Amino acid sequence: MSVKDALREQRIETPSWAYANSGTRFKVFAQQGVPRTPYEKIDDAAVVHRLTGVAPTVALHIPWDKVDDYGKLASYARDRGVALGAINSNVFQDDDYKLGSVCHPDPAVRRKAIGHLLECVDIMDQTGSRDLKLWFADGLNYPGQDNIRARQDRLSEALHETCERLGADQRMLLEYKLFEPAFYTTDVPDWGTAYAHCMQLGEKAQVVIDTGHHAPGTNIEFIVSFLLRAGKLGAFDFNSRFYADDDLMVGAADPFQLFRIMHEIVLADALKPAAGIAFMLDQCHNLEAKIPAIIRSVLNVQEATAKALLVDVEELSAAQRSGDVLAANGALMDAYNTDVRPLLRELREEMGLDPDPMAAYRRSGYAEQIVRERVGGEAAGWGA
């Protein structure tokens, strides 16, 4: 397959919550024109796909995107040229979950949390979604606060019950995070913990790599390679970080890391949709305008992918076999240092798209339109 063909088939899923107001624990800076409903989030996602050509699905977050009729929401999305993607659960914003959700010491709280996970599978049945994405804020702040091993048992029980509810074509994606909001220990803190649980759960359980959820200096491409080899890499949550879980635009902080990750994907022939890996964005645009930031993020993933596809694998392999360290590194750096923007502009023209999606968005007038039209009501987000 040619580089252009591979890029043409690439699929990047955008998150509904990235179109809404967001911020830090200190302040949410509201923006004009942000969506008020899941339907308006889909409108914005459809614009991103129409301009980039590679973002045909939008992930939902429950209950942030709760509606009365999910079949109607799915139909609305199809009418606008996109589809509903992964369903993300939320067991971290209820007062009952102060000491955890599925790992909570109280069986009643655990049952409530599992009930929400099962509700999300019910929603998947209506939306036609393949993936249930789970991230747990569960953890401890102090030694002795709870029994660490018992919490792993509770987690395992919840995951097994949820996995058994999945349909034949549905999957569970388990995400991990080093810390925050818990600081002493997190119940799913790293890829090894997520991998161990997924191995126990079987074929329907896969690991999600959020690129911002690691300790500084972690070699994420090693994790990618390991999970690919084990057949347990299900998805990415792409974003950038400087310090912790910053959720900045993917490729903004370390574009070389993004290239190295995509190089491992290309080596494993796992870029194509048939490989089953979901390439999703998980970002919060607190200061910058939402839609153009998401467009820019999609372009950043495309550029890193294009560079990875340009690696001369035969030259690289020969250098590796001969132990030529500099030649091997040079093969990677030659590809990384290539300006792929002309290639991508040419590809977009061949796809019938504007070669510059950012400029096309500015000219479209959509930003001004949503500011005029989205007056009144409550903007989507998580408060100020």
Order of alpha helices (4+ residues) and beta strands (2+ residues): alpha-beta-alpha-beta-alpha-beta-alpha-beta-beta-alpha-beta-beta-alpha-beta-alpha-beta-alpha-beta-alpha-alpha-alpha-alpha-alpha-alpha
